[in-house]
Each structure stands twice: as C-alpha cells, then as structure tokens.
C-alpha cells in the first residue's frame, strides 16, 4: 500500500520541527529516512503512525488520511516497530508479545480465532523465533528482541511498516540479518536509520531530512552525493556502485571542521580518502 506525506508541518511548544515535508513510499518498496540528530526523523514517523497530529498537511495510507480513520482501522494498516521496550513488557513470553499484534483485529478482550492463530504462527516462523517462543521476552538478547518486535508487527498483517532505529545496539551480523528479514517481508516500509551504510543496504530510496525539511529524496546514488554528504552530514565522502552491484560509501579520515562548508574539490578527490574507512554494503 502506498504512503503519501504531503506538505506536513509540525510545531512542538511553538517551535517548528517539520516544515513542508513531502515523501512517498510506493507499494512493496523500502524507503529510508535519514539525517543528522535532531533533523525531525522520529517526529515525522509519529505523524505516520498516528502518535502526533501534524500542524498542517496530510498523511495518507492508500487513499485515506490516517487522521480521519478510526484508530483501530489505522492500526490494521500500519504497524510501528519502535525502540526496544524490554523493561515494560510485564513478564510476557515471546509468544504473548507476538499475539499483541492481533489486538487491532479483535480488541484486548476479543476471542482468539483461527485467523489470529495462523497470523501469529506465520509471524513467529517468518522471523525465526519459534525456538524461544515460550521464553520471557525480557530474557532475550537485543537481536532476538528486535526479531520478536518485528514478528508482532507482522502478526498485525499491516500494509505499511514504520521502523524507528530498529538496528540500534545490535552487532553487525544481527543488523544484517534483521535488514534482510525486513526486505523479505514485501511490505511497504518507511525506516529511520542512523547508519548510512545500513540505509544503503536496506533501502530502495532515501529521504534526507535536515533541519526539519527534505534536503534530497530519490535513489541512493542520486541522493548521497559528495556535496550533500558534506553539507548535511559534515563529512567528506563518496558513494558509488561497483561492477559487482555493491554500493560503497568511502569516508575521509576526518569530518569537516570549517564551519560546515563543503571541502574544496581537490580535498574531496579519491586520493585524499582513507581507504580503511570504506564500508561495503549490498543492494
């Protein structure tokens, strides 16, 4: 299902946080939302999953304004996976956490039916968490907990996934495994990612936020230009797709320090990049 964010503005306590943000997530694609700390990424996600009403603008999932839908109807369409809440799970087992994903379909006191059991079982199997389905959620490792949260979202059978820094605190293998799992779902996805290398690996398109506005949007190689990386992220870097299909981001040894201005062209030439900082990602 398509997500459309149309000229969304958000003010918090009178301070503009988002200013005229536009973006699209086409059916079945993964769009990464990236930008420096404080650029408005998580705030934008909150408008999408109905946690924060925009001051102006419209968020549509399919053809409907999410803020005109009944909350349960909106929840059937959009599932949000946020920062890991291990301390607030009340001793629930893994299976019980995943079953919470069915709440929008029948309410907290609704009777579980065959469709619920099928959806939960499918989500558990897809996310590879059946071996520890009976364990207490809080006892799991970080990577295991993130798989459980994704399984809960998939049990919801959403048309749109919204992910907020899902790979935080995971080791690199767990990150790659989780990203591959997300891509395998086939569900339209909007994901906030802090790490550009992981964003390149996961996403079909990127939207770059800077100071609450869209600085650039489009395919990875069109968006992550040396000038944009310098102006928005304050680093010297280049991005290119190699003959083997791998996109590599190569960073200079030091960040930009001259008032945030892009370095002169000769300072951004390949011979001045630290090859030890090359990151390799598949896409």
C-alpha positions, -999 to 999 in steps of 0.1 A, spaced: 0 0 0 12 35 -8 22 60 18 20 97 10 32 125 32 20 158 17 33 191 30 35 181 66 43 207 92 48 200 129 52 225 158 61 215 193 55 241 220 55 268 193 88 256 178 88 244 141 101 208 139 89 198 104 84 223 76 66 212 45 78 176 43 68 155 13 76 119 7 62 87 -9 66 50 -2 54 30 -32 38 -4 -26 63 -31 -17 93 -7 -15 116 3 14 123 40 19 149 51 44 146 83 64 180 96 73 195 128 86 216 143 114 204 140 150 175 165 156 165 167 120 129 155 127 130 119 116 112 103 146 88 132 147 78 125 111 73 88 119 50 98 147 27 116 123 26 85 101 16 60 129 -9 85 144 10 94 176 14 131 167 -11 151 146 6 174 121 0 212 124 -6 213 87 -5 188 58 -18 153 52 -6 117 58 -23 91 36 -20 54 37 -37 43 5 -62 69 -4 -72 78 32 -60 105 56 -48 85 86 -61 111 110 -96 106 96 -96 69 101 -108 52 133 -77 43 154 -83 6 150 -87 8 113 -55 28 110 -37 2 132 -48 -26 109 -30 -8 80 2 5 97 24 -13 122 51 6 140 83 -10 155 99 14 179 128 14 203 130 -19 223 107 -16 254 122 -46 272 116 -30 306 79 -25 301 67 -60 290 54 -72 323 70 -106 322 52 -116 290 65 -145 269 77 -141 233 45 -157 220 24 -134 241 42 -104 228 36 -115 192 -1 -121 200 -4 -85 209 -1 -78 172 -36 -91 167 -52 -65 191 -64 -42 163 -83 -70 147 -104 -80 178 -96 -57 207 -79 -65 241 -107 -88 252 -117 -103 219 -117 -141 214 -88 -156 195 -98 -173 163 -82 -194 136 -71 -163 117 -53 -150 148 -35 -182 154 -24 -185 118 -11 -149 117 8 -154 149 23 -187 139 33 -173 105 50 -143 120 69 -165 145 81 -188 118 90 -160 94 111 -142 120 128 -174 132 118 -171 168 100 -204 174 129 -220 193 124 -194 221 87 -187 218 80 -198 253 107 -178 269 102 -145 288 107 -116 263 129 -96 287 154 -125 289 164 -123 252 193 -107 236 189 -74 218 188 -91 183 163 -116 195 140 -90 210 141 -70 178 130 -101 158 101 -105 183 90 -69 178 91 -74 141 71 -106 144 45 -87 165 42 -61 137 39 -88 110 12 -106 131 -8 -74 127 -8 -81 90 -2 -45 81 0 -29 47 27 -5 59 57 -10 83 72 20 102 105 13 118 124 36 142 161 28 146 154 -10 147 190 -19 144 203 1 174 225 -17 198 228 -48 176 261 -63 164 268 -62 127 257 -97 119 224 -92 138 219 -60 119 224 -76 85 201 -105 94 174 -81 105 176 -59 75 174 -90 52 144 -101 71 127 -67 66 133 -68 29 119 -103 26 85 -93 40 74 -74 8 55 -49 30 58 -12 21 83 2 47 94 36 60 125 31 82 145 56 102 181 46 102 211 63 118 238 44 99 241 54 63 258 21 54 228 2 67 204 25 49 222 18 16 219 -19 22 182 -19 31 165 8 11 153 13 -25 151 51 -20 163 76 6 148 108 20 173 131 37 160 154 64 179 184 75 166 210 100 130 197 96 129 198 58 136 175 29 172 181 17 170 154 -10 150 124 -20 155 96 -46 176 66 -54 206 61 -32 233 71 -57 213 102 -68 209 113 -32 242 106 -15 263 129 -35 296 143 -21 281 178 -18 251 166 1 271 145 25 293 175 31 265 200 37 241 178 56 263 153 75 295 173 77 317 146 62 339 141 31 326 110 14 319 94 -20 293 68 -30 295 45 -60 281 13 -73 308 -12 -83 307 -37 -112 296 -64 -87 265 -44 -78 278 -34 -44 274 2 -33 303 15 -13 305 47 8 340 59 13 346 84 41 375 107 46 396 103 77 383 135 94 350 153 94 345 188 80 355 214 105 354 247 85 320 260 96 302 231 79 312 242 44 320 216 18 356 210 13 373 223 -19 371 199 -48 408 189 -45 402 179 -9 374 156 -19 394 138 -46 398 100 -42 435 101 -32 426 120 -1 401 94 12 411 70 40 405 36 24 404 19 58 371 36 63 355 21 33 321 5 41 308 -22 19 270 -28 15 250 -50 -9 219 -36 -26 
